[in-house]
Amino acid sequence: MKLDHFRSFGLDFITEIIPPWHVDRYNINKIMDVTYQRILFIFFRKTPIAQCRIVIDDYGIGPTLKRFLYFLEKQGAEIVVTSGADINYLEAKVAALISKRTREEVIKK
């Protein structure tokens, strides 16, 4: 069964694909910071900030994303940045599975 089927049950997700040539050219942590921020901007068009818990596996996030997460926390969001998030938090585990699915689809093409 496709993951998109579960959108009707309340699961929603946003994916961003980072092209391989960006990974080769730029610092991967900076790319991840920008990508997370872009995804969160899109997400908050649909969902009130104060109703959210944001869980990020700590890869060494940069100061700009840290400031943005601090701002979101002040707006009422619960922010969790921790190592092993995909082991301890369901949200991060589901995100890891969706990421893996997306990566496999890109590789197949």
N, CA, C and O atoms as CSV, one atom per row, in Angstrom:
chain,resi,resn,atom,element,x,y,z
A,1,MET,N,N,0.841,-1.175,0.000
A,1,MET,CA,C,0.000,0.000,0.000
A,1,MET,C,C,0.892,1.247,0.000
A,1,MET,O,O,1.885,1.308,0.725
A,2,LYS,N,N,0.538,2.206,-0.795
A,2,LYS,CA,C,1.303,3.451,-0.891
A,2,LYS,C,C,1.086,4.313,0.355
A,2,LYS,O,O,-0.001,4.334,0.932
A,3,LEU,N,N,2.140,5.017,0.751
A,3,LEU,CA,C,2.038,5.906,1.912
A,3,LEU,C,C,1.037,7.026,1.679
A,3,LEU,O,O,0.380,7.477,2.617
A,4,ASP,N,N,0.916,7.476,0.437
A,4,ASP,CA,C,-0.019,8.561,0.140
A,4,ASP,C,C,-1.450,8.194,0.544
A,4,ASP,O,O,-2.258,9.073,0.844
A,5,HIS,N,N,-1.755,6.906,0.549
A,5,HIS,CA,C,-3.083,6.436,0.957
A,5,HIS,C,C,-3.402,6.879,2.387
A,5,HIS,O,O,-4.562,7.140,2.707
A,6,PHE,N,N,-2.405,6.965,3.232
A,6,PHE,CA,C,-2.618,7.287,4.639
A,6,PHE,C,C,-2.872,8.770,4.888
A,6,PHE,O,O,-3.185,9.157,6.014
A,7,ARG,N,N,-2.744,9.598,3.866
A,7,ARG,CA,C,-3.047,11.026,4.029
A,7,ARG,C,C,-4.508,11.219,4.451
A,7,ARG,O,O,-4.817,12.123,5.227
A,8,SER,N,N,-5.398,10.373,3.942
A,8,SER,CA,C,-6.815,10.492,4.296
A,8,SER,C,C,-7.077,10.122,5.759
A,8,SER,O,O,-8.155,10.398,6.285
A,9,PHE,N,N,-6.097,9.499,6.414
A,9,PHE,CA,C,-6.219,9.144,7.826
A,9,PHE,C,C,-5.469,10.116,8.734
A,9,PHE,O,O,-5.356,9.875,9.936
A,10,GLY,N,N,-4.956,11.210,8.173
A,10,GLY,CA,C,-4.304,12.229,8.980
A,10,GLY,C,C,-2.793,12.280,8.880
A,10,GLY,O,O,-2.176,13.207,9.405
A,11,LEU,N,N,-2.177,11.303,8.215
A,11,LEU,CA,C,-0.724,11.356,8.023
A,11,LEU,C,C,-0.434,12.326,6.887
A,11,LEU,O,O,-0.962,12.171,5.785
A,12,ASP,N,N,0.379,13.297,7.143
A,12,ASP,CA,C,0.777,14.211,6.077
A,12,ASP,C,C,2.277,14.400,6.172
A,12,ASP,O,O,2.850,14.373,7.262
A,13,PHE,N,N,2.899,14.589,5.047
A,13,PHE,CA,C,4.345,14.757,5.030
A,13,PHE,C,C,4.758,15.575,3.820
A,13,PHE,O,O,4.061,15.632,2.807
A,14,ILE,N,N,5.904,16.199,3.961
A,14,ILE,CA,C,6.500,17.008,2.900
A,14,ILE,C,C,7.897,16.462,2.684
A,14,ILE,O,O,8.648,16.273,3.641
A,15,THR,N,N,8.248,16.210,1.442
A,15,THR,CA,C,9.603,15.742,1.157
A,15,THR,C,C,10.311,16.750,0.264
A,15,THR,O,O,9.695,17.392,-0.586
A,16,GLU,N,N,11.584,16.870,0.470
A,16,GLU,CA,C,12.463,17.693,-0.361
A,16,GLU,C,C,13.607,16.796,-0.802
A,16,GLU,O,O,14.214,16.113,0.023
A,17,ILE,N,N,13.901,16.792,-2.072
A,17,ILE,CA,C,14.999,15.978,-2.589
A,17,ILE,C,C,16.220,16.867,-2.777
A,17,ILE,O,O,16.162,17.886,-3.465
A,18,ILE,N,N,17.317,16.471,-2.159
A,18,ILE,CA,C,18.583,17.195,-2.293
A,18,ILE,C,C,19.367,16.527,-3.411
A,18,ILE,O,O,19.745,15.362,-3.285
A,19,PRO,N,N,19.620,17.242,-4.503
A,19,PRO,CA,C,20.350,16.632,-5.621
A,19,PRO,C,C,21.782,16.265,-5.227
A,19,PRO,O,O,22.409,16.969,-4.435
A,20,PRO,N,N,22.294,15.172,-5.773
A,20,PRO,CA,C,23.656,14.730,-5.431
A,20,PRO,C,C,24.724,15.793,-5.683
A,20,PRO,O,O,25.703,15.875,-4.941
A,21,TRP,N,N,24.544,16.604,-6.721
A,21,TRP,CA,C,25.563,17.618,-7.016
A,21,TRP,C,C,25.599,18.702,-5.941
A,21,TRP,O,O,26.629,19.354,-5.772
A,22,HIS,N,N,24.502,18.912,-5.209
A,22,HIS,CA,C,24.541,19.849,-4.082
A,22,HIS,C,C,25.332,19.262,-2.922
A,22,HIS,O,O,26.079,19.968,-2.245
A,23,VAL,N,N,25.160,17.967,-2.703
A,23,VAL,CA,C,25.883,17.295,-1.621
A,23,VAL,C,C,27.380,17.348,-1.888
A,23,VAL,O,O,28.172,17.542,-0.967
A,24,ASP,N,N,27.763,17.177,-3.134
A,24,ASP,CA,C,29.178,17.226,-3.495
A,24,ASP,C,C,29.750,18.636,-3.355
A,24,ASP,O,O,30.919,18.805,-3.009
A,25,ARG,N,N,28.919,19.650,-3.626
A,25,ARG,CA,C,29.417,21.021,-3.703
A,25,ARG,C,C,29.321,21.781,-2.375
A,25,ARG,O,O,30.174,22.618,-2.078
A,26,TYR,N,N,28.297,21.496,-1.585
A,26,TYR,CA,C,28.040,22.270,-0.371
A,26,TYR,C,C,28.154,21.393,0.871
A,26,TYR,O,O,28.153,20.165,0.781
A,27,ASN,N,N,28.253,22.035,2.026
A,27,ASN,CA,C,28.281,21.330,3.304
A,27,ASN,C,C,26.909,20.709,3.565
A,27,ASN,O,O,25.899,21.413,3.559
A,28,ILE,N,N,26.868,19.407,3.793
A,28,ILE,CA,C,25.595,18.698,3.952
A,28,ILE,C,C,24.795,19.220,5.141
A,28,ILE,O,O,23.567,19.269,5.070
A,29,ASN,N,N,25.453,19.610,6.230
A,29,ASN,CA,C,24.719,20.132,7.384
A,29,ASN,C,C,24.022,21.444,7.051
A,29,ASN,O,O,22.896,21.675,7.490
A,30,LYS,N,N,24.679,22.304,6.280
A,30,LYS,CA,C,24.050,23.566,5.881
A,30,LYS,C,C,22.875,23.307,4.949
A,30,LYS,O,O,21.850,23.983,5.035
A,31,ILE,N,N,23.020,22.337,4.065
A,31,ILE,CA,C,21.916,21.968,3.171
A,31,ILE,C,C,20.734,21.464,3.997
A,31,ILE,O,O,19.587,21.827,3.738
A,32,MET,N,N,21.020,20.631,4.985
A,32,MET,CA,C,19.959,20.099,5.844
A,32,MET,C,C,19.262,21.226,6.608
A,32,MET,O,O,18.037,21.219,6.728
A,33,ASP,N,N,20.018,22.186,7.122
A,33,ASP,CA,C,19.425,23.323,7.835
A,33,ASP,C,C,18.435,24.069,6.948
A,33,ASP,O,O,17.307,24.338,7.359
A,34,VAL,N,N,18.856,24.399,5.743
A,34,VAL,CA,C,18.003,25.142,4.811
A,34,VAL,C,C,16.771,24.313,4.446
A,34,VAL,O,O,15.661,24.840,4.379
A,35,THR,N,N,16.971,23.031,4.215
A,35,THR,CA,C,15.868,22.157,3.830
A,35,THR,C,C,14.850,22.023,4.957
A,35,THR,O,O,13.646,22.102,4.713
A,36,TYR,N,N,15.314,21.825,6.178
A,36,TYR,CA,C,14.388,21.759,7.315
A,36,TYR,C,C,13.590,23.049,7.442
A,36,TYR,O,O,12.379,23.016,7.657
A,37,GLN,N,N,14.261,24.169,7.312
A,37,GLN,CA,C,13.574,25.449,7.455
A,37,GLN,C,C,12.526,25.619,6.355
A,37,GLN,O,O,11.419,26.089,6.619
A,38,ARG,N,N,12.866,25.242,5.139
A,38,ARG,CA,C,11.928,25.345,4.014
A,38,ARG,C,C,10.706,24.445,4.249
A,38,ARG,O,O,9.572,24.864,4.022
A,39,ILE,N,N,10.941,23.217,4.701
A,39,ILE,CA,C,9.837,22.297,4.980
A,39,ILE,C,C,8.937,22.856,6.087
A,39,ILE,O,O,7.712,22.787,5.986
A,40,LEU,N,N,9.541,23.405,7.135
A,40,LEU,CA,C,8.741,23.949,8.231
A,40,LEU,C,C,7.916,25.152,7.784
A,40,LEU,O,O,6.771,25.299,8.212
A,41,PHE,N,N,8.470,26.011,6.937
A,41,PHE,CA,C,7.698,27.138,6.401
A,41,PHE,C,C,6.470,26.636,5.651
A,41,PHE,O,O,5.380,27.182,5.820
A,42,ILE,N,N,6.627,25.618,4.837
A,42,ILE,CA,C,5.506,25.038,4.089
A,42,ILE,C,C,4.500,24.418,5.053
A,42,ILE,O,O,3.293,24.620,4.918
A,43,PHE,N,N,4.999,23.672,6.012
A,43,PHE,CA,C,4.147,22.975,6.974
A,43,PHE,C,C,3.281,23.947,7.768
A,43,PHE,O,O,2.103,23.678,8.005
A,44,PHE,N,N,3.857,25.070,8.178
A,44,PHE,CA,C,3.117,26.007,9.017
A,44,PHE,C,C,2.100,26.835,8.244
A,44,PHE,O,O,1.377,27.627,8.849
A,45,ARG,N,N,2.025,26.681,6.950
A,45,ARG,CA,C,0.925,27.282,6.190
A,45,ARG,C,C,-0.371,26.528,6.470
A,45,ARG,O,O,-1.461,27.087,6.346
A,46,LYS,N,N,-0.246,25.250,6.850
A,46,LYS,CA,C,-1.411,24.390,7.070
A,46,LYS,C,C,-1.730,24.177,8.546
A,46,LYS,O,O,-2.875,23.885,8.892
A,47,THR,N,N,-0.745,24.317,9.410
A,47,THR,CA,C,-0.888,23.906,10.805
A,47,THR,C,C,-0.433,25.012,11.751
A,47,THR,O,O,0.626,25.604,11.540
A,48,PRO,N,N,-1.216,25.302,12.790
A,48,PRO,CA,C,-0.781,26.300,13.776
A,48,PRO,C,C,0.492,25.842,14.505
A,48,PRO,O,O,0.606,24.687,14.913
A,49,ILE,N,N,1.420,26.748,14.653
A,49,ILE,CA,C,2.712,26.442,15.279
A,49,ILE,C,C,2.524,25.857,16.673
A,49,ILE,O,O,3.195,24.892,17.038
A,50,ALA,N,N,1.622,26.430,17.444
A,50,ALA,CA,C,1.456,26.017,18.842
A,50,ALA,C,C,0.937,24.588,18.989
A,50,ALA,O,O,0.986,24.032,20.086
A,51,GLN,N,N,0.443,23.986,17.916
A,51,GLN,CA,C,-0.079,22.619,17.985
A,51,GLN,C,C,0.952,21.576,17.561
A,51,GLN,O,O,0.609,20.407,17.381
A,52,CYS,N,N,2.201,21.981,17.400
A,52,CYS,CA,C,3.196,21.086,16.809
A,52,CYS,C,C,4.281,20.664,17.783
A,52,CYS,O,O,4.662,21.392,18.700
A,53,ARG,N,N,4.758,19.455,17.540
A,53,ARG,CA,C,5.999,18.990,18.157
A,53,ARG,C,C,6.935,18.702,16.996
A,53,ARG,O,O,6.607,17.926,16.098
A,54,ILE,N,N,8.095,19.328,17.022
A,54,ILE,CA,C,9.096,19.160,15.969
A,54,ILE,C,C,10.242,18.358,16.564
A,54,ILE,O,O,10.866,18.770,17.542
A,55,VAL,N,N,10.510,17.205,15.959
A,55,VAL,CA,C,11.568,16.319,16.442
A,55,VAL,C,C,12.614,16.208,15.347
A,55,VAL,O,O,12.306,15.798,14.227
A,56,ILE,N,N,13.850,16.570,15.666
A,56,ILE,CA,C,14.949,16.526,14.700
A,56,ILE,C,C,16.093,15.719,15.294
A,56,ILE,O,O,16.516,15.949,16.427
A,57,ASP,N,N,16.581,14.773,14.510
A,57,ASP,CA,C,17.771,14.021,14.909
A,57,ASP,C,C,18.959,14.976,14.799
A,57,ASP,O,O,19.209,15.530,13.729
A,58,ASP,N,N,19.679,15.168,15.879
A,58,ASP,CA,C,20.750,16.174,15.913
A,58,ASP,C,C,21.945,15.740,15.068
A,58,ASP,O,O,22.696,14.839,15.442
A,59,TYR,N,N,22.100,16.386,13.946
A,59,TYR,CA,C,23.210,16.128,13.027
A,59,TYR,C,C,24.260,17.221,13.135
A,59,TYR,O,O,25.238,17.221,12.388
A,60,GLY,N,N,24.063,18.155,14.063
A,60,GLY,CA,C,24.951,19.307,14.196
A,60,GLY,C,C,24.323,20.526,13.549
A,60,GLY,O,O,24.952,21.198,12.732
A,61,ILE,N,N,23.075,20.813,13.917
A,61,ILE,CA,C,22.354,21.912,13.285
A,61,ILE,C,C,23.083,23.228,13.507
A,61,ILE,O,O,23.743,23.437,14.525
A,62,GLY,N,N,22.943,24.105,12.526
A,62,GLY,CA,C,23.646,25.379,12.546
A,62,GLY,C,C,22.899,26.460,13.306
A,62,GLY,O,O,21.758,26.261,13.722
A,63,PRO,N,N,23.547,27.608,13.489
A,63,PRO,CA,C,22.973,28.689,14.297
A,63,PRO,C,C,21.693,29.286,13.718
A,63,PRO,O,O,20.814,29.693,14.478
A,64,THR,N,N,21.566,29.348,12.406
A,64,THR,CA,C,20.359,29.928,11.811
A,64,THR,C,C,19.148,29.055,12.100
A,64,THR,O,O,18.097,29.562,12.494
A,65,LEU,N,N,19.286,27.747,11.907
A,65,LEU,CA,C,18.175,26.843,12.215
A,65,LEU,C,C,17.893,26.836,13.715
A,65,LEU,O,O,16.732,26.769,14.119
A,66,LYS,N,N,18.925,26.902,14.542
A,66,LYS,CA,C,18.714,26.958,15.999
A,66,LYS,C,C,17.874,28.170,16.377
A,66,LYS,O,O,16.958,28.064,17.193
A,67,ARG,N,N,18.183,29.328,15.783
A,67,ARG,CA,C,17.409,30.545,16.067
A,67,ARG,C,C,15.962,30.377,15.619
A,67,ARG,O,O,15.036,30.779,16.323
A,68,PHE,N,N,15.775,29.778,14.441
A,68,PHE,CA,C,14.425,29.558,13.928
A,68,PHE,C,C,13.643,28.624,14.853
A,68,PHE,O,O,12.472,28.875,15.137
A,69,LEU,N,N,14.276,27.556,15.320
A,69,LEU,CA,C,13.612,26.625,16.233
A,69,LEU,C,C,13.293,27.299,17.569
A,69,LEU,O,O,12.251,27.034,18.168
A,70,TYR,N,N,14.186,28.165,18.030
A,70,TYR,CA,C,13.944,28.925,19.258
A,70,TYR,C,C,12.722,29.827,19.085
A,70,TYR,O,O,11.885,29.929,19.982
A,71,PHE,N,N,12.625,30.480,17.922
A,71,PHE,CA,C,11.462,31.314,17.606
A,71,PHE,C,C,10.181,30.478,17.644
A,71,PHE,O,O,9.180,30.902,18.222
A,72,LEU,N,N,10.212,29.293,17.032
A,72,LEU,CA,C,9.035,28.418,17.017
A,72,LEU,C,C,8.657,27.981,18.432
A,72,LEU,O,O,7.476,27.891,18.768
A,73,GLU,N,N,9.663,27.715,19.249
A,73,GLU,CA,C,9.411,27.332,20.635
A,73,GLU,C,C,8.718,28.465,21.388
A,73,GLU,O,O,7.805,28.218,22.176
A,74,LYS,N,N,9.142,29.694,21.151
A,74,LYS,CA,C,8.520,30.856,21.791
A,74,LYS,C,C,7.077,31.045,21.313
A,74,LYS,O,O,6.265,31.654,22.009
A,75,GLN,N,N,6.760,30.518,20.116
A,75,GLN,CA,C,5.401,30.595,19.572
A,75,GLN,C,C,4.524,29.446,20.071
A,75,GLN,O,O,3.341,29.379,19.738
A,76,GLY,N,N,5.100,28.539,20.871
A,76,GLY,CA,C,4.319,27.473,21.474
A,76,GLY,C,C,4.597,26.072,20.967
A,76,GLY,O,O,4.023,25.114,21.485
A,77,ALA,N,N,5.453,25.921,19.979
A,77,ALA,CA,C,5.789,24.581,19.478
A,77,ALA,C,C,6.694,23.867,20.473
A,77,ALA,O,O,7.496,24.492,21.168
A,78,GLU,N,N,6.549,22.552,20.526
A,78,GLU,CA,C,7.479,21.743,21.314
A,78,GLU,C,C,8.628,21.363,20.391
A,78,GLU,O,O,8.399,20.792,19.325
A,79,ILE,N,N,9.844,21.667,20.781
A,79,ILE,CA,C,11.021,21.408,19.954
A,79,ILE,C,C,11.896,20.370,20.645
A,79,ILE,O,O,12.252,20.517,21.815
A,80,VAL,N,N,12.238,19.313,19.900
A,80,VAL,CA,C,13.127,18.273,20.410
A,80,VAL,C,C,14.236,18.078,19.385
A,80,VAL,O,O,13.976,17.676,18.250
A,81,VAL,N,N,15.470,18.361,19.783
A,81,VAL,CA,C,16.643,18.100,18.945
A,81,VAL,C,C,17.541,17.182,19.762
A,81,VAL,O,O,18.087,17.585,20.789
A,82,THR,N,N,17.689,15.947,19.301
A,82,THR,CA,C,18.427,14.963,20.083
A,82,THR,C,C,19.034,13.895,19.183
A,82,THR,O,O,18.527,13.618,18.096
A,83,SER,N,N,20.111,13.309,19.644
A,83,SER,CA,C,20.702,12.179,18.924
A,83,SER,C,C,19.805,10.962,19.104
A,83,SER,O,O,19.196,10.778,20.158
A,84,GLY,N,N,19.728,10.144,18.077
A,84,GLY,CA,C,18.911,8.935,18.143
A,84,GLY,C,C,17.423,9.207,18.155
A,84,GLY,O,O,16.650,8.399,18.669
A,85,ALA,N,N,17.010,10.333,17.597
A,85,ALA,CA,C,15.590,10.689,17.597
A,85,ALA,C,C,14.741,9.628,16.903
A,85,ALA,O,O,13.608,9.374,17.312
A,86,ASP,N,N,15.284,9.009,15.854
A,86,ASP,CA,C,14.502,8.005,15.124
A,86,ASP,C,C,14.318,6.720,15.932
A,86,ASP,O,O,13.520,5.864,15.550
A,87,ILE,N,N,15.032,6.579,17.022
A,87,ILE,CA,C,14.860,5.423,17.907
A,87,ILE,C,C,13.839,5.747,18.998
A,87,ILE,O,O,13.046,4.890,19.390
A,88,ASN,N,N,13.865,6.980,19.482
A,88,ASN,CA,C,13.066,7.358,20.650
A,88,ASN,C,C,11.760,8.084,20.347
A,88,ASN,O,O,10.912,8.205,21.232
A,89,TYR,N,N,11.577,8.565,19.128
A,89,TYR,CA,C,10.384,9.346,18.800
A,89,TYR,C,C,9.734,8.802,17.537
A,89,TYR,O,O,10.383,8.654,16.501
A,90,LEU,N,N,8.452,8.508,17.638
A,90,LEU,CA,C,7.716,7.942,16.514
A,90,LEU,C,C,7.763,8.857,15.292
A,90,LEU,O,O,7.907,8.381,14.166
A,91,GLU,N,N,7.643,10.174,15.508
A,91,GLU,CA,C,7.656,11.116,14.390
A,91,GLU,C,C,8.935,10.992,13.571
A,91,GLU,O,O,8.902,10.990,12.341
A,92,ALA,N,N,10.054,10.891,14.266
A,92,ALA,CA,C,11.344,10.792,13.580
A,92,ALA,C,C,11.496,9.441,12.890
A,92,ALA,O,O,12.093,9.364,11.816
A,93,LYS,N,N,10.973,8.387,13.481
A,93,LYS,CA,C,11.030,7.055,12.861
A,93,LYS,C,C,10.218,7.044,11.568
A,93,LYS,O,O,10.681,6.536,10.547
A,94,VAL,N,N,9.017,7.601,11.611
A,94,VAL,CA,C,8.181,7.669,10.412
A,94,VAL,C,C,8.866,8.519,9.345
A,94,VAL,O,O,8.865,8.154,8.169
A,95,ALA,N,N,9.449,9.647,9.745
A,95,ALA,CA,C,10.164,10.501,8.788
A,95,ALA,C,C,11.329,9.749,8.156
A,95,ALA,O,O,11.584,9.893,6.960
A,96,ALA,N,N,12.036,8.951,8.947
A,96,ALA,CA,C,13.156,8.166,8.411
A,96,ALA,C,C,12.662,7.144,7.391
A,96,ALA,O,O,13.311,6.925,6.368
A,97,LEU,N,N,11.525,6.521,7.663
A,97,LEU,CA,C,10.964,5.548,6.720
A,97,LEU,C,C,10.509,6.219,5.426
A,97,LEU,O,O,10.739,5.692,4.337
A,98,ILE,N,N,9.865,7.379,5.544
A,98,ILE,CA,C,9.432,8.113,4.351
A,98,ILE,C,C,10.646,8.555,3.549
A,98,ILE,O,O,10.641,8.479,2.320
A,99,SER,N,N,11.681,9.014,4.234
A,99,SER,CA,C,12.915,9.420,3.562
A,99,SER,C,C,13.542,8.252,2.807
A,99,SER,O,O,13.986,8.400,1.668
A,100,LYS,N,N,13.571,7.104,3.451
A,100,LYS,CA,C,14.139,5.914,2.815
A,100,LYS,C,C,13.331,5.529,1.569
A,100,LYS,O,O,13.901,5.170,0.539
A,101,ARG,N,N,12.013,5.607,1.672
A,101,ARG,CA,C,11.151,5.301,0.528
A,101,ARG,C,C,11.424,6.268,-0.625
A,101,ARG,O,O,11.548,5.847,-1.775
A,102,THR,N,N,11.515,7.549,-0.318
A,102,THR,CA,C,11.777,8.560,-1.344
A,102,THR,C,C,13.133,8.335,-1.988
A,102,THR,O,O,13.260,8.421,-3.210
A,103,ARG,N,N,14.145,8.047,-1.184
A,103,ARG,CA,C,15.490,7.789,-1.703
A,103,ARG,C,C,15.483,6.586,-2.646
A,103,ARG,O,O,16.109,6.628,-3.705
A,104,GLU,N,N,14.785,5.525,-2.274
A,104,GLU,CA,C,14.716,4.335,-3.121
A,104,GLU,C,C,14.001,4.620,-4.437
A,104,GLU,O,O,14.389,4.093,-5.480
A,105,GLU,N,N,12.955,5.453,-4.395
A,105,GLU,CA,C,12.252,5.828,-5.626
A,105,GLU,C,C,13.170,6.609,-6.560
A,105,GLU,O,O,13.152,6.395,-7.772
A,106,VAL,N,N,13.972,7.513,-6.002
A,106,VAL,CA,C,14.904,8.303,-6.815
A,106,VAL,C,C,15.964,7.397,-7.425
A,106,VAL,O,O,16.317,7.560,-8.593
A,107,ILE,N,N,16.471,6.454,-6.661
A,107,ILE,CA,C,17.505,5.540,-7.157
A,107,ILE,C,C,16.966,4.672,-8.291
A,107,ILE,O,O,17.690,4.382,-9.242
A,108,LYS,N,N,15.702,4.256,-8.201
A,108,LYS,CA,C,15.097,3.415,-9.240
A,108,LYS,C,C,14.979,4.137,-10.575
A,108,LYS,O,O,15.001,3.501,-11.628
A,109,LYS,N,N,14.855,5.465,-10.539
A,109,LYS,CA,C,14.663,6.243,-11.780
A,109,LYS,C,C,15.916,6.388,-12.560
A,109,LYS,O,O,15.914,7.012,-13.621
